[in-house]
Amino acid sequence: MTTTIVPIAGGHPAFDRTAAMFDAYRVHYGLPSSPEMTRSWLHDQLAQHRISAAAAIQADQVCGFVTATIMPASLALGTAWSIRDLYVDPHHRRSGIAHALLQHVIHSARAAGASRLSLQTETDNVPALTLYTRAGFRPVTGLELLNLRLDPRPEDSGNTT
């Protein structure tokens, strides 16, 4: 079956299905389902150009999505991209969709002249780490990821995104 990767904006016909999958992604990480809040948040982030999103579509069904941010790379006087979220519906995993979404972002970042593309994932997420290292991503040494919670919530599981 053919998979098509399409950029998603608030007015795209697949936006609502992508937002529903984004809610499933949040649930996957232990957060409560909140379809309307998720839809509103995603719409606002896309409208304000804080993130970009692309969806993997097969036969009019959204099978996965990826989001990325573009940040200034001040020392390089350019831009750096960061993959924030990559999720594939469990029924469509191990079919190349995550790879296609990842390649879409890599191609888009290169075409835009980004100086680097980075991401973060949990240290025990072996499938994701395998995908990313096969695509050429390498661990960054000499840096520490630091986090200051500004909105502590009791349900916070320690995730930084």
N, C-alpha and C positions, 0 to 999 in steps of 0.2 A: 504494500500500500504506500502511496506517495505521501510524504510529509512535506508541508510547506511552512516555512518560517516567515511570519509576517510581523512588521512593526505594529504595535497596539497603541492607540490613543483613546481618549474618552468617547469619541464618536464612532469608533470602529465597530462594525457589526459583531465582532467576536469579543468586544470589551466585557460584556456582562458574564460570558462564559469564562473569560480569563479571571475576572474578579472572583467568581465562585471558586475557581481552582486555587486562587491566592488564599481564600478563606480555608480551603482544605489543607493547604500548605501550613498555615498558622496552626490548625488543629493538629497536624502531624507533629509539630513542635510543642504540643501540650497546652496551647492556648485555647480558650473557649471560642466556639464558632460565633461569628458576628457578621453575617453576610452584608447587611446594609452599611455597617461601620467600615468594613473592609472595602466595599465598593466605593464608598465616599472617599476614604483615605487614598485608595489607589487612583481614583479620578483626580483628586487634588494634586497628588504628587506628579502625575503625568502632565496635568494642565500647567503647573508651575515650573515644569521642566527640571524638577529635582531628580527624577529618574526617567529612564527610557525603558520600554518593555517590548518584548517580542514573544509571540506565542507560536507553538508548534501545532499545526492543524492537519488532521487527517479526516477526509470525508465530512467536513463541516464540524468536526469535534475537536475541541481544544484538548490536547494531550499533555501539554507542558508549557512552561513559560520561563523566561529569564528577565531579570531587571539589572540595570547598570546605572551608575552615576558617572558624571564627568566632573573632574576636579582640576583646579589649577596645579600645575607642576612648576612651582615657582623657580626652583634652581635651574630647571631645564628651559624655562620660559616657554612652556608648552602646556599640554594637558596630559592627565593620567586618567585612565578609566578603572572603575572597580565594579566587579560583578557583585551584586548584593544578594540576589536570590536566584536559584535555579532549582526547578521542581518539575518532576514528571509524575503523572498519575500512576499509581502502583500497577494498574493493568497494562500500562504501556512501557514499563521499564525493561531494560535489556534489549531494546529494539533500535538503538541508535539515536533516539530523540534527544537525550541529554547532550550527546556528542554534536548533533546538528545545531542545537541551541548555543552551545559553547563556541562552535566554529563561526556562527553568525556574529556573535559579539567580537570575537577575535578579528574577523574580517572588517567589521564596522569600525573598530578602534584603529586598526591599521589604516583604513581608508581615510579616517578623520585626522591622521597624523599624530595620534597619541604616542607619547614616549614610553608608556608601559600600561599593562593591564594586570590588575591584582585581584585577589579574592581571599576570603577566609572561610574555613569550614572547621567543624569539630575534628579533633585529633583521632577520634575513633570511627569516623565516617569513611571506612575503607573504600566503598564503591566510588564515592566522590573523589577521594584522594587519588585513586587509580585513574579515573577519568582525567583529572587535572594534570597529573604528572605525565600521562601519555600525550597530552596536548602541549607539553613543554613547560608547564608551570613548575617552579622550584621553590622550596622553602626560603624565606628571607632570614638570614642570620645577622646577628648584631643589632636587632631591633626587638623591642618589647611592645606588645599590644597592651595599652593602658586604657582604662575605662573609668569614667566618673558618672555614676547614675545621677541624673537630675530629677527623675520622676520615679523613685522607688515604688514598686507595687508588690503586694504580697504574692501574687501569682508569678512574679518574675522568676524564671528558671535559670538566670545567669546568662541568657543569650544577649548578645550585644547588638543585634539588629532589630 
